[in-house]
Each structure stands twice: as C-alpha cells, then as structure tokens.
Amino acid sequence: IKARGGMHEVLEFVEGLALQHGLVQPGGDYRALATPQAREVLGRYQVAVGSTGNLGMSIGVVASALGFQATVHMSADAKEWKKDRLRQRGVQVVEHTGDYERAVAAGRAEAASNPLCHFVDDEQSFSLLLGYSAAALHLQKQLAEQGVAVDAEHPLIVYLPCGVGGAPAGITFGLRQVLGPHVHCFFAEPVQSPCFMVQMMADATQGVGQHPSVYDWGLTNRTEADGLAVPRASLLAAELMRPLLSGVFTVADDTLFAHLVRVLDALGERIEPSAAAGFSGPAMLTGTTAGQAWLRSTGIEAVLHQATHLVWTTGGLLVPDAQYQGFVQRGRAVLAAQA
Ligand SMILES: Cc1ncc(COP(=O)(O)O)c(C=O)c1O
C-alpha cells in the first residue's frame, strides 16, 4: 500500500532531475537512466524519508536502485528485519528512539540542510498521495472484470488500514474519483493509535485548525501493527477526507492476529498485522450501534444485502518466517481463547 506512493514520488523526482540534467529527452528512452553517466549525476543527490517501516522500505529500495544516496529515518516501532534488508541494499538507516512523528521531523530537519536532498514527507506530500490513489484504477479494472457493479443499489464499502492517513486517503480519493459517490470508505486503526479518529473528532467538535495526538487522549501509541503506530494524522489527508470519509473504527491488537490467522487458513495468504485491520469492518458496521446508525442514516441498510464489502490488505511475503510463525501462534491462541 505504501510502495505505490513511494515509487511514484521517487520516479517523479528522478524524472525531473533527468530532464533538468538532459539525461533523457521528453518522451525519450528512460533506459538512459541506467547508464554510468546518468548514475554519476543521480549519485550526487540524496533521497530521505521518515517511516515506521514500510514506506522506508519502498523508498530505500527504489532510490538506491536508481543510484541515489538513500537515507531512511526509522521510528522505534520499525522492525529489525526491515532495517536489515535496507542496510543490505546500501541504504543508510537512521534509528530513532522516538515515535513516527519524531522520526519524520528529524528526517525533515536533516534534509533541509542539504540542497541536494529530496525529503519524501509522508505527512505532507501530494505526490505520495497521488501515487497511493493510483490503486483506484487497478481496483476499477478488477471490479469490471468480475462484473461487480457500483451504484446506488450496489454500494461498495471499503475498509482500509490507517496509519498517518496518506495511503488510505489517497485510495479513498481515487476511488471516489473513478467509481463515484456510492463508494463508502472506513479507516481502521489500532486501539492505541487512532490518530485519524481523534483528528476527525476534533474537526467535528472543535472546528478545523486542531491537530491532536493520541497521547492527548491518554493512549500509548504502542501496537504490534508497526505500520499504523502513528500518534498524529497527516493534515493533508485529513483535509482531503473531511467531506469523503464515512467513518473510522479501532481494532485491538489481539484481533489483528486473529484476522491474520483467518486469512492464512481461508486464503493461504501471508499478511502483516498492520494489513489485517480492515477485516473488522463488516462486523463493526453491522454489529455496533454506531455502524447500524450509519447504515440507517445513509439508507444503505435497505440495500446492504447487495453491497460489496472490500477489505484492503497487502502482502507480507517479505516477513521473515520466524516472525510470521510468532504472529500465527499468537493468532491461534486468541482464536482458541474465543472458542
Ligand atoms: C500494511 C500497511 N497498511 C496501511 C498503512 C497505512 O498507511 P498510512 O500510514 O499512509 O495511513 C501502512 C503504513 O505503513 C501499512 O504498513
């Protein structure tokens, strides 16, 4: 989910540089970027990013592959194996003891002192957001291929994992652009890190201009969903979502592990805990007072039996086996305790 945005921003950056330095001509053959002459020029530039892990992975991989100096500022939540993989590719990994917000701020400050550094700003970047939104075009094609209609009689209800909000906001924006108003998007956040929820609540109750953190609510921002461990939402994402987002719900860590096992058993797919948050969506909608109130107020209750529920998840193929087996064990224990 993060890689699509990360790739977009780095490719946009390299394209701008390549045109500026005459390494490629408009409409020309971009394979010229792989020549030693081009790599020498690109190697003078740095690409930096602050991340809980997954955005850093994609930026580090694509930036180093293009020949840039790549620096990834990782928050304390980032998993060791993600940092190791980046180091193996020659990416400089800067480890921060603080949270995501502080890792991003440190990266932004360091980048500001280097005129040859491009900082990929997950809290503020429009290029990232547009990259995330491109997912909507792929989904549009998949739905058409499967003959899934999206209209007033057949609403599409989408449940997306949310960290800082950029990726799910980009996708929601894209889906509303290409599929129209009968797409209804909900964001899913860890119980201890509901930054988008507190942002939306502040906007609704105190007016626009607030920028609360989950710590203000006495929450810890500690979660096994490393990608979603973000204390304060992106204001760019929040502004874009204010008129478009249907709601936000939270998911307990134990539930993430239970979903991870259900996905493995039902589909044979390996996912990360962060990518499991959306699976609570349908039960949240039909089994809670707030969800039922939304169904009634929108009139969707009457057509719910014809609705398509879409849970956004992303693969965890890179997760080392030992780690993944630990996730599965925890999920099975949660399911056994519920049985
Ligand atoms: C697997 C996964 N899903 C969703 C997200 C949420 O993206 P964002 O932080 O842009 O809200 C992340 C963030 O890292 C992630 O790793």
The ligand as an SDF file (V2000), in Angstrom:
LIG
                    3D

 16 16  0  0  0  0  0  0  0  0999 V2000
    0.4620   -2.5480    5.6520 C   0  0  0  0  0  0  0  0  0  0  0  0
    0.0460   -1.1200    5.8480 C   0  0  0  0  0  0  0  0  0  0  0  0
   -1.2250   -0.7670    5.6170 N   0  0  0  0  0  0  0  0  0  0  0  0
   -1.6210    0.5020    5.7770 C   0  0  0  0  0  0  0  0  0  0  0  0
   -0.7530    1.5040    6.1670 C   0  0  0  0  0  0  0  0  0  0  0  0
   -1.2960    2.8850    6.3830 C   0  0  0  0  0  0  0  0  0  0  0  0
   -0.7640    3.8950    5.5910 O   0  0  0  0  0  0  0  0  0  0  0  0
   -0.7090    5.3830    6.1280 P   0  0  0  0  0  0  0  0  0  0  0  0
    0.3730    5.4450    7.1670 O   0  0  0  0  0  0  0  0  0  0  0  0
   -0.3860    6.2100    4.9350 O   0  0  0  0  0  0  0  0  0  0  0  0
   -2.0370    5.6940    6.7120 O   0  0  0  0  0  0  0  0  0  0  0  0
    0.5810    1.1740    6.4200 C   0  0  0  0  0  0  0  0  0  0  0  0
    1.5530    2.1880    6.8370 C   0  0  0  0  0  0  0  0  0  0  0  0
    2.7380    1.9550    6.9380 O   0  0  0  0  0  0  0  0  0  0  0  0
    0.9950   -0.1670    6.2600 C   0  0  0  0  0  0  0  0  0  0  0  0
    2.2630   -0.5370    6.5050 O   0  0  0  0  0  0  0  0  0  0  0  0
  1  2  1  0
  2  3  1  0
  2 15  2  0
  3  4  2  0
  4  5  1  0
  5  6  1  0
  5 12  2  0
  6  7  1  0
  7  8  1  0
  8  9  2  0
  8 10  1  0
  8 11  1  0
 12 13  1  0
 12 15  1  0
 13 14  2  0
 15 16  1  0
M  END
$$$$
